[in-house]
Amino acid sequence: MEKLRVTCYACDRDSAEGVWINVGGWTFYCRECHQKAEKRFPSWKYAKKRYLAKDNNARDYWAECIWCDTISHDNFNDYDDNGEPICPKCKRAGAMRKL
């Protein structure tokens, strides 16, 4: 299974593992940068987090919005009352197609 990589907000490295943290908006940090920043920002302890790890980062878990072309991981999507994924960018439900 192919692992996809996401660019870390802090160090600009591409990483297959890390943490998405919501502090006013979802931002991705590789594991190393997240550990360093969490020490500096104690409020992160209570922030909403979603983890990108080896066991949930196969191509099968990624989808693209048919409306705005945003690529998102299943673990980072919110779902509507019917269980349809909601695009994190345009907020439309049911519009995510598997890559």
Buried (B, 14 or more C-beta within 10 A) or exposed (E): EEEBBBEBBBEEEEBBBBBBBEEEEBBBBBBBBBEBBBEEEEEBEEEEBBBBEEEBBEEEBBBBBEEEEBBBBBEBBEEEEEEEBBBBBEEBBEBBEEE
